[in-house]
Amino acid sequence: MGPPRHLALLPEGEAERLSWPVPFADGVEQLLGLRGRRVVALASGDPFWFGAGAVLARRLSPGDWRALPGRSCFALAAARLGWPLEDTVCLGLHAAPLARMRPALAPGRRLLALLRDGAAVAQLAGYLAQEGFGASDLHIMERLGGPSERLARQRADAAVGSHEAPVCVGVEVDGAGRVLPLASGRADDWFDSDGQITKRPVRALTLSALAPRPFEHLWDIGGGSGSIAIEWLLSDASLTATTIEPRPDRAARITANAARLGVERLRVVPGAAPAALEELEPPQAVFVGGGLDADLLKWLTTRLPRGTRIVANAVTLEAENLLISAQAAHGGDLLRVQLAETRPLGRKRGWQTAFPILQWSTVS
């Protein structure tokens, strides 16, 4: 059982041949329906590197399958281009949006991207040009390792011809596009907002207090623009997050911000806390940026699993009083932050002071 292009390469024999259908998930169910028979599933290269192997292994018992990996598409592509894989970003974009590559776009970076079909090459080129990286060189590799292998090279902002799957594209990133910084506290204008956003310096302090660790899950309560949850997810690919936002327009904006910055895995839950928290996956860290009140604090300090990190920011005197009382009752640390920026003052300049922020951080 395999894609038609794989079956066509096999010599004639007595085995029954089944074409893997589209979408891919339908083929998984068809394959599982063949239990009890000797079945070979064909896949390109190494099935456990952005391939079908992990999907099938999750559905089968350990003794029911055996994998015979070949050379991965990434290995073949690196061998054709002479690129060291340890210094190359490898992405599987078969079913993922092109924006998944956005955090890696910087001049001098090399990427290898596996695409779903030949038409996706033009879409990739268009995306790079749209983001200001149209000067990037594309190495378009079709049917790597097969008898009809073909390689072509062109700039992303040039006209793209037709190509046949499977396709792997090597990208040598170049251009004047904006580069997403690696550190927390990205500039505010990376995030579309209506003004409800944790500002850059405070966001950096907040992410530091949340202290993301591999495989952890965050609750971002009162998401606003989603900047905290998005920067949490940008810290590591293993991290997950859920944003709770009562306003539908802001929830939609958070979803769009996350998709544009390559972390579309952010889950956005419409609703108000604490009611919206009842059925959510338990977190390892919680940030409260909006909707802070006594009921929410009581829920968090009595219902969260032990060891959960909580960070809450307050601007108003009423919210400050809540955090001061919470720290007295439950411990943790209070940090008061007051920032000032220069602004024109007549013909000269002066300091404009922002409202102070009180931050409470604790472990439940």
BADO-590382 format. One record per residue (C-alpha): residue number from 1; residue in one letter; y, x, z. Coordinates in Angstrom, 2 decimals. Example, Ala and Ser with C-alpha at 12.3 -4.5 7.8 and 13.67 -1.06 7.14 Angstrom:
2
 num residuo       v       u       w
   1       A   -4.50   12.30    7.80
   2       S   -1.06   13.67    7.14
//
This chain:
364
 num residuo       v       u       w
   1       M    0.00    0.00    0.00
   2       G    3.35    1.46   -0.97
   3       P    6.47    1.19   -3.16
   4       P    5.72    0.70   -6.89
   5       R    7.13    4.16   -7.68
   6       H    4.54    5.76   -5.36
   7       L    1.67    3.66   -6.63
   8       A    2.55    4.63  -10.20
   9       L    1.95    8.31   -9.38
  10       L   -1.61    7.74   -8.19
  11       P   -4.61    8.34  -10.47
  12       E   -6.75    5.37  -11.38
  13       G   -9.36    4.43   -8.77
  14       E  -11.25    1.57   -7.17
  15       A   -8.84    1.00   -4.27
  16       E   -6.82   -2.19   -4.20
  17       R   -3.11   -1.51   -4.70
  18       L   -0.48   -3.55   -2.90
  19       S    3.23   -3.15   -3.61
  20       W    5.44   -2.93   -0.54
  21       P    7.83   -5.91   -0.74
  22       V   11.57   -6.12   -0.15
  23       P   12.84   -6.46    2.55
  24       F   10.91   -3.71    4.28
  25       A   10.08   -5.87    7.33
  26       D    8.00   -8.23    5.16
  27       G    5.77   -5.33    4.22
  28       V    5.19   -4.47    7.88
  29       E    3.82   -7.95    8.51
  30       Q    1.68   -7.74    5.37
  31       L    0.30   -4.38    6.48
  32       L   -0.53   -5.68    9.97
  33       G   -2.41   -8.53    8.34
  34       L   -4.86   -5.98    6.92
  35       R   -6.21   -4.96   10.36
  36       G   -9.91   -4.17   10.24
  37       R   -9.75   -2.64    6.76
  38       R   -9.17    0.98    5.75
  39       V   -5.56    1.05    4.58
  40       V   -3.26    3.84    3.40
  41       A    0.49    3.24    3.61
  42       L    2.51    5.52    1.32
  43       A    5.96    6.77    2.30
  44       S    8.18    9.58    1.09
  45       G    8.02   12.93    2.88
  46       D    7.96   12.94    6.67
  47       P    7.64    9.30    7.82
  48       F    8.99   10.15   11.27
  49       W   12.39   11.45   10.13
  50       F   14.41    8.36    9.13
  51       G   11.18    7.00    7.66
  52       A    8.73    4.17    8.18
  53       G    6.51    6.02   10.66
  54       A    8.27    5.06   13.90
  55       V    8.49    1.39   12.86
  56       L    4.76    1.20   12.16
  57       A    3.75    3.23   15.22
  58       R    5.57    0.77   17.49
  59       R    3.49   -2.09   16.09
  60       L    0.09   -0.37   16.10
  61       S   -2.14    0.88   18.91
  62       P   -2.44    4.69   19.22
  63       G   -6.02    4.75   17.97
  64       D   -5.30    2.55   14.95
  65       W   -3.32    5.00   12.86
  66       R   -3.02    8.60   11.75
  67       A   -0.02   10.20   10.04
  68       L   -0.19   12.88    7.36
  69       P    3.45   13.97    6.97
  70       G    4.70   15.79    3.91
  71       R    7.91   17.65    3.27
  72       S   10.85   15.49    4.30
  73       C   13.63   14.58    1.90
  74       F   15.94   16.63    4.10
  75       A   13.72   19.70    3.80
  76       L   13.52   19.33    0.03
  77       A   17.27   18.79   -0.27
  78       A   18.06   21.83    1.90
  79       A   15.70   23.91   -0.22
  80       R   17.47   22.83   -3.41
  81       L   20.97   23.48   -2.03
  82       G   20.30   26.45    0.22
  83       W   21.81   24.68    3.25
  84       P   20.59   25.50    6.78
  85       L   19.45   22.22    8.30
  86       E   20.48   23.25   11.80
  87       D   24.11   23.24   10.62
  88       T   23.86   20.10    8.48
  89       V   24.39   16.48    9.60
  90       C   21.37   14.44    8.45
  91       L   21.85   10.68    8.12
  92       G   19.53    7.86    7.13
  93       L   21.75    5.25    5.50
  94       H   19.02    3.12    3.88
  95       A   19.97    0.09    5.98
  96       A   22.98    1.47    7.86
  97       P   26.66    1.10    6.90
  98       L   28.39    4.03    5.24
  99       A   30.87    4.11    8.14
 100       R   28.06    5.63   10.21
 101       M   29.21    8.96    8.75
 102       R   32.86    8.49    9.82
 103       P   32.71   10.62   13.00
 104       A   31.29   13.54   10.98
 105       L   33.92   13.57    8.22
 106       A   35.83   16.85    8.51
 107       P   36.58   19.50    5.87
 108       G   33.86   22.12    5.83
 109       R   31.19   19.80    7.19
 110       R   27.97   19.37    5.23
 111       L   26.02   16.13    5.29
 112       L   22.74   14.98    3.81
 113       A   22.55   11.21    3.43
 114       L   19.53    9.17    2.37
 115       L   20.64    6.04    0.46
 116       R   18.90    2.75   -0.20
 117       D   19.23    2.82   -4.02
 118       G   21.04    4.35   -6.96
 119       A   23.98    1.92   -6.75
 120       A   24.76    3.19   -3.24
 121       V   25.87    6.55   -4.69
 122       A   29.01    4.99   -6.18
 123       Q   29.63    3.14   -2.93
 124       L   29.34    6.39   -0.98
 125       A   31.79    8.11   -3.34
 126       G   34.20    5.20   -3.03
 127       Y   34.01    5.25    0.74
 128       L   34.79    8.97    0.89
 129       A   37.76    8.54   -1.44
 130       Q   39.02    5.57    0.61
 131       E   38.93    7.67    3.79
 132       G   40.89   10.50    2.15
 133       F   37.94   12.77    1.35
 134       G   37.79   12.22   -2.41
 135       A   37.83   16.00   -2.98
 136       S   34.35   16.26   -1.45
 137       D   31.58   17.64   -3.66
 138       L   28.53   15.40   -4.03
 139       H   25.10   16.84   -4.81
 140       I   23.13   13.84   -6.05
 141       M   19.36   14.35   -5.85
 142       E   17.01   11.75   -7.29
 143       R   13.25   11.47   -6.73
 144       L   13.03   14.77   -4.88
 145       G    9.63   16.44   -5.04
 146       G    8.39   14.21   -7.87
 147       P    7.81   14.85  -11.56
 148       S   11.08   13.10  -12.52
 149       E   13.30   14.92  -10.01
 150       R   16.93   15.22  -11.09
 151       L   19.98   16.90   -9.57
 152       A   23.66   16.36  -10.43
 153       R   26.96   17.49   -8.95
 154       Q   30.39   15.84   -9.00
 155       R   33.48   15.11   -6.90
 156       A   33.61   11.94   -4.87
 157       D   36.76   10.76   -6.65
 158       A   35.21   11.16  -10.11
 159       A   33.42    8.40  -12.01
 160       V   29.84    8.00  -10.81
 161       G   27.04    7.47  -13.31
 162       S   23.79    5.56  -12.81
 163       H   21.10    6.92  -10.53
 164       E   17.55    6.01   -9.57
 165       A   16.05    5.69   -6.10
 166       P   15.06    7.35   -3.92
 167       V   18.38    9.12   -3.65
 168       C   19.56   11.84   -1.28
 169       V   23.18   12.98   -1.50
 170       G   24.49   16.25   -0.13
 171       V   28.17   16.02    0.78
 172       E   30.44   19.04    1.14
 173       V   33.33   17.34    2.89
 174       D   36.82   18.19    1.66
 175       G   40.17   16.47    1.43
 176       A   43.17   15.49    3.49
 177       G   41.51   12.57    5.28
 178       R   42.06   12.03    8.97
 179       V   39.51   13.75   11.23
 180       L   38.22   11.89   14.27
 181       P   38.59   14.22   17.29
 182       L   35.52   15.13   19.33
 183       A   37.12   14.74   22.77
 184       S   37.62   11.47   24.63
 185       G   41.14   10.08   24.53
 186       R   41.58    9.66   20.78
 187       A   45.02    8.59   19.60
 188       D   45.73    4.88   20.12
 189       D   46.23    4.22   16.40
 190       W   42.53    4.83   15.73
 191       F   42.07    1.35   17.23
 192       D   43.52   -1.84   15.81
 193       S   44.95   -3.80   18.74
 194       D   47.43   -6.48   19.75
 195       G   48.81   -4.17   22.41
 196       Q   45.95   -4.80   24.85
 197       I   44.48   -1.30   24.91
 198       T   43.73    1.37   27.49
 199       K   46.22    4.05   26.42
 200       R   45.06    7.47   25.35
 201       P   45.67    9.54   28.53
 202       V   44.28    6.81   30.82
 203       R   41.34    6.33   28.48
 204       A   40.48   10.02   28.74
 205       L   40.57    9.81   32.54
 206       T   38.49    6.63   32.46
 207       L   35.79    8.12   30.23
 208       S   35.69   11.14   32.51
 209       A   35.14    8.87   35.52
 210       L   32.47    6.83   33.69
 211       A   30.71   10.14   32.90
 212       P   28.35    8.99   30.09
 213       R   24.86   10.49   30.14
 214       P   22.13   10.27   27.47
 215       F   20.39    6.89   27.04
 216       E   22.78    5.02   29.35
 217       H   24.19    1.53   28.86
 218       L   27.81    0.51   29.55
 219       W   29.38   -2.82   30.36
 220       D   33.03   -2.89   29.21
 221       I   34.52   -5.96   30.89
 222       G   37.70   -7.27   29.30
 223       G   37.35   -5.20   26.15
 224       G   40.82   -5.72   24.59
 225       S   40.56   -3.43   21.56
 226       G   37.14   -2.04   22.52
 227       S   38.49    1.50   22.83
 228       I   36.59    2.37   26.03
 229       A   33.21    1.16   24.75
 230       I   33.76    2.74   21.34
 231       E   34.61    6.13   22.81
 232       W   31.60    5.82   25.14
 233       L   29.37    5.32   22.08
 234       L   31.00    8.19   20.20
 235       S   29.92   10.51   23.02
 236       D   26.24   10.44   21.99
 237       A   23.97    8.55   19.59
 238       S   21.58    7.59   22.41
 239       L   24.23    5.57   24.28
 240       T   24.55    1.78   24.09
 241       A   27.28   -0.58   25.24
 242       T   28.16   -4.23   25.65
 243       T   31.76   -5.45   25.64
 244       I   32.63   -8.75   27.31
 245       E   35.79  -10.33   25.91
 246       P   36.92  -13.95   26.47
 247       R   39.35  -14.17   23.53
 248       P   37.68  -14.73   20.13
 249       D   40.41  -12.91   18.20
 250       R   40.03   -9.81   20.35
 251       A   36.24  -10.01   20.18
 252       A   36.47   -9.99   16.38
 253       R   38.90   -7.06   16.50
 254       I   36.54   -5.07   18.74
 255       T   33.67   -5.66   16.31
 256       A   35.80   -4.48   13.38
 257       N   37.02   -1.38   15.25
 258       A   33.48   -0.40   16.18
 259       A   32.20   -0.86   12.61
 260       R   35.08    1.16   11.11
 261       L   34.46    4.09   13.47
 262       G   30.71    4.22   12.85
 263       V   29.41    2.67   16.09
 264       E   28.52   -0.80   14.86
 265       R   25.75   -0.85   17.48
 266       L   28.34   -2.02   20.03
 267       R   27.38   -5.51   21.21
 268       V   30.31   -7.87   21.74
 269       V   29.70  -10.84   24.05
 270       P   32.30  -13.62   24.02
 271       G   33.02  -15.06   27.45
 272       A   34.53  -14.32   30.82
 273       A   33.02  -12.28   33.61
 274       P   31.23  -12.75   35.93
 275       A   29.61  -15.78   34.26
 276       A   28.98  -13.87   31.01
 277       L   27.15  -11.07   32.87
 278       E   24.17  -13.07   34.09
 279       E   21.79  -12.51   31.16
 280       L   22.90   -9.05   30.05
 281       E   20.83   -5.88   30.00
 282       P   21.50   -4.01   33.29
 283       P   24.00   -1.17   32.90
 284       Q   24.19    2.32   34.32
 285       A   28.01    2.23   34.18
 286       V   30.61   -0.56   34.29
 287       F   34.28   -0.47   33.36
 288       V   36.67   -3.26   34.31
 289       G   39.79   -3.13   32.20
 290       G   40.71   -6.81   32.15
 291       G   39.99   -9.96   34.11
 292       L   39.88   -8.18   37.47
 293       D   39.71  -10.63   40.37
 294       A   38.00  -11.04   43.75
 295       D   35.07  -13.02   42.33
 296       L   34.30  -10.33   39.74
 297       L   34.50   -7.53   42.29
 298       K   32.20   -9.42   44.65
 299       W   29.69   -9.97   41.84
 300       L   29.73   -6.30   40.85
 301       T   29.38   -4.97   44.39
 302       T   26.54   -7.33   45.32
 303       R   24.57   -7.90   42.10
 304       L   24.50   -4.59   40.23
 305       P   21.45   -2.30   40.57
 306       R   21.86    0.48   43.09
 307       G   23.23    3.64   41.55
 308       T   25.41    1.88   38.97
 309       R   28.75    3.62   38.43
 310       I   31.80    1.33   38.57
 311       V   35.27    2.22   37.31
 312       A   38.13   -0.28   37.49
 313       N   41.78    0.14   36.48
 314       A   44.64   -1.93   37.90
 315       V   48.30   -2.24   36.91
 316       T   49.60   -5.21   38.91
 317       L   50.22   -5.13   42.67
 318       E   47.72   -7.94   43.13
 319       A   44.98   -6.02   41.29
 320       E   45.90   -2.84   43.20
 321       N   45.40   -4.67   46.50
 322       L   41.96   -5.80   45.35
 323       L   40.94   -2.21   44.54
 324       I   42.35   -0.82   47.78
 325       S   40.35   -3.42   49.73
 326       A   37.24   -2.72   47.65
 327       Q   37.51    1.01   48.35
 328       A   37.89    0.35   52.08
 329       A   34.79   -1.86   52.08
 330       H   32.52    0.03   49.66
 331       G   33.81    3.58   49.50
 332       G   34.45    5.57   46.37
 333       D   37.64    7.21   45.16
 334       L   41.12    5.93   44.38
 335       L   43.26    7.72   41.79
 336       R   46.86    6.77   41.11
 337       V   48.19    7.84   37.73
 338       Q   51.81    7.66   36.63
 339       L   52.76    8.93   33.19
 340       A   56.10    9.48   31.52
 341       E   57.01   10.19   27.89
 342       T   60.25   11.41   26.35
 343       R   62.43    8.82   24.64
 344       P   65.91    8.96   23.04
 345       L   68.66    8.47   25.60
 346       G   71.89    8.15   23.67
 347       R   72.33   11.43   21.83
 348       K   69.91   13.17   24.17
 349       R   66.47   12.54   25.59
 350       G   65.07   11.23   28.84
 351       W   61.84   10.25   30.51
 352       Q   60.44    6.74   30.13
 353       T   57.92    6.07   32.88
 354       A   54.98    3.77   32.27
 355       F   53.61    1.39   34.89
 356       P   51.41    3.32   37.32
 357       I   47.65    2.86   37.06
 358       L   45.35    2.69   40.09
 359       Q   41.77    3.62   39.31
 360       W   38.84    2.94   41.63
 361       S   35.54    4.68   40.92
 362       T   32.41    4.24   43.00
 363       V   28.61    4.06   42.86
 364       S   26.98    0.79   43.91
//
